[in-house]
Structures are given as structure tokens and as C-alpha cells.
Amino acid sequence: MAQTVHRMPALTLNTDGHPHPRENTLVGVTAVLGAISFITSFFHNLHLLTSWTGLFGIVTGLLGMYISVTTAERFVLMITLGASAIGFYLGIARGGLWG
């Protein structure tokens, strides 16, 4: 008798089965910039790095949202876009883009 095997779903952004290299690249760049911006927002003397990475993370996140195809891409983009925005706002509040 045939048994069905239940496998864990693969952790992928391409839930429709098609490759999306441009969209996935924007998701990755936004994730890295959002993480840097959010983490460096805890340090007051890094407001230049925080605000610039937050600004670039917001721009890449919005561009990624504009061209995203799958729900998984949009989910990751919203989380990292929020992290970029928090870092950007805290960087602006602590000294701004130019010090």
C-alpha cells in the first residue's frame, strides 16, 4: 500500500513555482538594509549609518513592493520595510542624514 509522505514546505519566496531573480534580489537588499538600520538605531552615535541605510531600505522596499509577484515576497518586504522605517525615523530624530 502506498504511503504518503508529508514533507515540510521549502522555505522559498517563489511560491508560484517560477523564478523571480529581480524581485528576490530586492527582498534580500531590503532585508539587509532593514536589519542594519534597525540594529544600529540602538546606538546614538551611529545616526548617520542608521538614517542612510533606513532611507535606502525604504526606497528598495517600496520598489520591491511595486514589482513583487508572490505573497511571500510581500510579507518579507513589509517586515523589513517597517524595520527600515523605524531605523530611518530614529536616525533622523538623533541627528539626521548629515549630522
TORPA-4810 file (N, C-alpha, C, O; in nm, 3 decimals):
<nodes>
NODE_1_0.084_-0.116_0.000_0.000_0.000_0.000_0.089_0.124_0.000_0.188_0.131_0.073_M
NODE_2_0.053_0.218_-0.082_0.133_0.339_-0.094_0.107_0.431_0.025_-0.006_0.455_0.066_A
NODE_3_0.215_0.479_0.076_0.207_0.572_0.188_0.239_0.713_0.139_0.327_0.732_0.055_Q
NODE_4_0.169_0.810_0.190_0.201_0.947_0.155_0.303_1.002_0.254_0.296_0.977_0.374_T
NODE_5_0.394_1.076_0.202_0.498_1.134_0.284_0.469_1.283_0.300_0.455_1.356_0.201_V
NODE_6_0.458_1.326_0.423_0.434_1.468_0.449_0.568_1.535_0.471_0.639_1.507_0.569_H
NODE_7_0.601_1.622_0.380_0.728_1.695_0.391_0.700_1.838_0.433_0.594_1.895_0.404_R
NODE_8_0.797_1.894_0.500_0.786_2.035_0.534_0.799_2.117_0.406_0.882_2.084_0.321_M
NODE_9_0.720_2.221_0.391_0.733_2.302_0.270_0.868_2.373_0.266_0.922_2.415_0.369_P
NODE_10_0.921_2.386_0.146_1.050_2.452_0.131_1.035_2.600_0.164_0.934_2.662_0.133_A
NODE_11_1.137_2.653_0.227_1.137_2.795_0.261_1.180_2.873_0.138_1.299_2.886_0.111_L
NODE_12_1.084_2.924_0.063_1.115_2.992_-0.062_1.022_3.111_-0.081_0.911_3.114_-0.027_T
NODE_13_1.068_3.206_-0.155_0.986_3.322_-0.190_0.909_3.298_-0.319_0.815_3.371_-0.348_L
NODE_14_0.949_3.197_-0.395_0.887_3.168_-0.524_0.775_3.066_-0.505_0.787_2.951_-0.548_N
NODE_15_0.668_3.107_-0.442_0.561_3.014_-0.411_0.477_2.978_-0.533_0.395_2.886_-0.526_T
NODE_16_0.495_3.049_-0.643_0.420_3.015_-0.764_0.498_2.921_-0.855_0.446_2.882_-0.960_D
NODE_17_0.618_2.883_-0.818_0.696_2.788_-0.896_0.783_2.849_-1.003_0.857_2.777_-1.070_G
NODE_18_0.778_2.978_-1.022_0.860_3.046_-1.122_0.971_3.123_-1.054_0.950_3.175_-0.944_H
NODE_19_1.089_3.132_-1.116_1.197_3.211_-1.055_1.171_3.361_-1.073_1.122_3.406_-1.176_P
NODE_20_1.206_3.436_-0.970_1.192_3.582_-0.973_1.322_3.643_-0.921_1.327_3.689_-0.807_H
NODE_21_1.428_3.644_-1.002_1.558_3.690_-0.951_1.559_3.839_-0.914_1.621_3.877_-0.814_P
NODE_22_1.494_3.923_-0.993_1.495_4.066_-0.963_1.418_4.096_-0.835_1.465_4.173_-0.751_R
NODE_23_1.304_4.035_-0.819_1.222_4.057_-0.700_1.290_4.001_-0.575_1.289_4.065_-0.470_E
NODE_24_1.350_3.883_-0.588_1.418_3.823_-0.474_1.542_3.903_-0.434_1.576_3.910_-0.316_N
NODE_25_1.610_3.963_-0.532_1.724_4.048_-0.501_1.680_4.171_-0.423_1.746_4.209_-0.326_T
NODE_26_1.570_4.232_-0.463_1.519_4.347_-0.389_1.475_4.308_-0.248_1.492_4.386_-0.154_L
NODE_27_1.419_4.190_-0.231_1.381_4.143_-0.098_1.506_4.127_-0.012_1.506_4.167_0.104_V
NODE_28_1.611_4.067_-0.068_1.735_4.048_0.007_1.803_4.179_0.044_1.849_4.195_0.157_G
NODE_29_1.809_4.271_-0.050_1.871_4.401_-0.023_1.792_4.477_0.083_1.850_4.537_0.173_V
NODE_30_1.661_4.474_0.073_1.578_4.542_0.172_1.592_4.477_0.309_1.593_4.547_0.411_T
NODE_31_1.605_4.346_0.314_1.622_4.276_0.441_1.754_4.314_0.507_1.759_4.337_0.627_A
NODE_32_1.860_4.320_0.428_1.991_4.355_0.484_1.991_4.500_0.531_2.037_4.529_0.642_V
NODE_33_1.939_4.591_0.449_1.935_4.732_0.487_1.844_4.755_0.607_1.876_4.835_0.695_L
NODE_34_1.732_4.686_0.612_1.642_4.699_0.726_1.704_4.648_0.854_1.688_4.709_0.960_G
NODE_35_1.774_4.537_0.846_1.840_4.482_0.965_1.950_4.576_1.015_1.961_4.602_1.135_A
NODE_36_2.031_4.627_0.922_2.137_4.721_0.962_2.078_4.846_1.023_2.124_4.894_1.127_I
NODE_37_1.975_4.901_0.959_1.914_5.023_1.008_1.851_5.003_1.145_1.866_5.087_1.234_S
NODE_38_1.780_4.894_1.162_1.713_4.869_1.290_1.814_4.843_1.402_1.798_4.896_1.513_F
NODE_39_1.915_4.764_1.374_2.014_4.732_1.479_2.096_4.853_1.517_2.121_4.876_1.635_I
NODE_40_2.140_4.931_1.418_2.222_5.048_1.450_2.140_5.162_1.511_2.198_5.258_1.561_T
NODE_41_2.007_5.154_1.507_1.926_5.259_1.569_1.935_5.255_1.722_1.894_5.351_1.788_S
NODE_42_1.987_5.147_1.779_2.003_5.139_1.923_2.125_5.217_1.973_2.140_5.237_2.093_F
NODE_43_2.211_5.261_1.882_2.333_5.333_1.919_2.320_5.477_1.872_2.303_5.503_1.753_F
NODE_44_2.329_5.572_1.967_2.305_5.712_1.935_2.411_5.770_1.842_2.380_5.858_1.761_H
NODE_45_2.534_5.723_1.850_2.640_5.782_1.768_2.645_5.729_1.626_2.730_5.773_1.548_N
NODE_46_2.559_5.636_1.590_2.556_5.581_1.455_2.436_5.632_1.376_2.384_5.562_1.289_L
NODE_47_2.392_5.754_1.405_2.270_5.805_1.340_2.289_5.826_1.191_2.192_5.819_1.116_H
NODE_48_2.411_5.853_1.145_2.433_5.868_1.001_2.411_5.736_0.928_2.341_5.730_0.827_L
NODE_49_2.472_5.631_0.979_2.454_5.498_0.919_2.308_5.454_0.928_2.253_5.399_0.833_L
NODE_50_2.246_5.479_1.042_2.107_5.440_1.063_2.014_5.510_0.965_1.928_5.446_0.903_T
NODE_51_2.030_5.640_0.952_1.936_5.715_0.867_1.957_5.685_0.719_1.860_5.673_0.645_S
NODE_52_2.082_5.671_0.674_2.104_5.644_0.532_2.062_5.503_0.493_1.999_5.484_0.388_W
NODE_53_2.096_5.404_0.576_2.051_5.268_0.542_1.899_5.256_0.553_1.837_5.181_0.477_T
NODE_54_1.840_5.329_0.647_1.694_5.330_0.655_1.630_5.392_0.532_1.529_5.341_0.482_G
NODE_55_1.688_5.502_0.483_1.634_5.567_0.363_1.645_5.476_0.241_1.549_5.461_0.166_L
NODE_56_1.762_5.415_0.222_1.779_5.325_0.108_1.693_5.199_0.124_1.644_5.145_0.024_F
NODE_57_1.674_5.152_0.247_1.587_5.038_0.271_1.442_5.069_0.240_1.369_4.984_0.188_G
NODE_58_1.399_5.191_0.270_1.262_5.232_0.237_1.245_5.239_0.085_1.144_5.192_0.032_I
NODE_59_1.342_5.296_0.017_1.332_5.308_-0.129_1.331_5.171_-0.196_1.246_5.145_-0.282_V
NODE_60_1.423_5.083_-0.158_1.425_4.950_-0.219_1.303_4.867_-0.180_1.253_4.788_-0.260_T
NODE_61_1.254_4.886_-0.058_1.135_4.815_-0.015_1.011_4.857_-0.092_0.929_4.773_-0.130_G
NODE_62_0.997_4.987_-0.116_0.882_5.034_-0.192_0.891_4.990_-0.338_0.789_4.956_-0.399_L
NODE_63_1.010_4.993_-0.394_1.027_4.943_-0.530_0.998_4.793_-0.538_0.935_4.746_-0.633_L
NODE_64_1.043_4.720_-0.438_1.014_4.577_-0.433_0.866_4.549_-0.418_0.815_4.454_-0.478_G
NODE_65_0.795_4.629_-0.338_0.651_4.612_-0.325_0.580_4.641_-0.457_0.478_4.579_-0.488_M
NODE_66_0.632_4.735_-0.533_0.571_4.771_-0.660_0.579_4.658_-0.761_0.486_4.638_-0.839_Y
NODE_67_0.692_4.583_-0.761_0.709_4.479_-0.863_0.699_4.338_-0.806_0.725_4.241_-0.878_I
NODE_68_0.663_4.323_-0.677_0.657_4.189_-0.619_0.547_4.106_-0.684_0.448_4.159_-0.734_S
NODE_69_0.567_3.974_-0.683_0.477_3.883_-0.751_0.403_3.794_-0.651_0.283_3.770_-0.667_V
NODE_70_0.473_3.745_-0.550_0.412_3.647_-0.460_0.385_3.707_-0.323_0.439_3.812_-0.287_T
NODE_71_0.300_3.641_-0.248_0.266_3.686_-0.114_0.385_3.673_-0.020_0.400_3.755_0.071_T
NODE_72_0.468_3.573_-0.038_0.585_3.556_0.048_0.682_3.672_0.031_0.742_3.718_0.129_A
NODE_73_0.699_3.719_-0.090_0.785_3.836_-0.113_0.728_3.959_-0.043_0.802_4.035_0.020_E
NODE_74_0.599_3.978_-0.054_0.535_4.093_0.008_0.543_4.087_0.160_0.558_4.190_0.226_R
NODE_75_0.532_3.967_0.216_0.541_3.951_0.361_0.677_3.994_0.412_0.687_4.073_0.506_F
NODE_76_0.783_3.942_0.351_0.919_3.977_0.394_0.946_4.125_0.370_1.009_4.191_0.452_V
NODE_77_0.898_4.177_0.258_0.918_4.319_0.229_0.849_4.408_0.332_0.906_4.511_0.370_L
NODE_78_0.729_4.374_0.377_0.661_4.457_0.475_0.732_4.458_0.609_0.742_4.562_0.673_M
NODE_79_0.782_4.343_0.651_0.854_4.336_0.779_0.983_4.418_0.772_1.010_4.497_0.862_I
NODE_80_1.061_4.400_0.666_1.188_4.470_0.656_1.170_4.617_0.620_1.255_4.700_0.655_T
NODE_81_1.063_4.650_0.550_1.032_4.790_0.523_0.997_4.862_0.653_1.036_4.977_0.672_L
NODE_82_0.926_4.797_0.741_0.898_4.854_0.873_1.023_4.874_0.955_1.037_4.976_1.023_G
NODE_83_1.115_4.777_0.951_1.241_4.790_1.024_1.324_4.906_0.968_1.387_4.980_1.043_A
NODE_84_1.325_4.920_0.836_1.397_5.032_0.774_1.335_5.165_0.815_1.407_5.261_0.842_S
NODE_85_1.204_5.171_0.818_1.137_5.296_0.855_1.163_5.333_1.000_1.184_5.450_1.030_A
NODE_86_1.161_5.236_1.089_1.190_5.265_1.230_1.333_5.315_1.245_1.357_5.414_1.314_I
NODE_87_1.427_5.249_1.179_1.566_5.295_1.184_1.583_5.433_1.123_1.656_5.516_1.177_G
NODE_88_1.516_5.458_1.012_1.525_5.590_0.947_1.472_5.699_1.039_1.536_5.803_1.055_F
NODE_89_1.356_5.677_1.098_1.297_5.780_1.183_1.380_5.804_1.309_1.396_5.919_1.351_Y
NODE_90_1.433_5.700_1.367_1.519_5.720_1.485_1.650_5.786_1.447_1.704_5.865_1.524_L
NODE_91_1.704_5.754_1.329_1.826_5.822_1.283_1.803_5.969_1.256_1.889_6.051_1.287_G
NODE_92_1.689_6.002_1.200_1.655_6.143_1.176_1.635_6.216_1.309_1.678_6.330_1.324_I
NODE_93_1.572_6.151_1.405_1.548_6.214_1.533_1.676_6.238_1.612_1.682_6.329_1.695_A
NODE_94_1.778_6.159_1.586_1.903_6.172_1.663_2.012_6.250_1.592_2.124_6.256_1.642_R
NODE_95_1.983_6.310_1.479_2.087_6.391_1.416_2.071_6.406_1.267_2.132_6.495_1.207_G
NODE_96_1.991_6.324_1.206_1.963_6.342_1.065_2.062_6.276_0.971_2.149_6.199_1.011_G
NODE_97_2.046_6.311_0.844_2.127_6.248_0.739_2.267_6.308_0.730_2.359_6.240_0.685_L
NODE_98_2.285_6.432_0.771_2.416_6.496_0.757_2.478_6.535_0.889_2.579_6.605_0.890_W
NODE_99_2.424_6.493_0.998_2.487_6.517_1.127_2.430_6.632_1.197_2.473_6.665_1.308_G
</nodes>
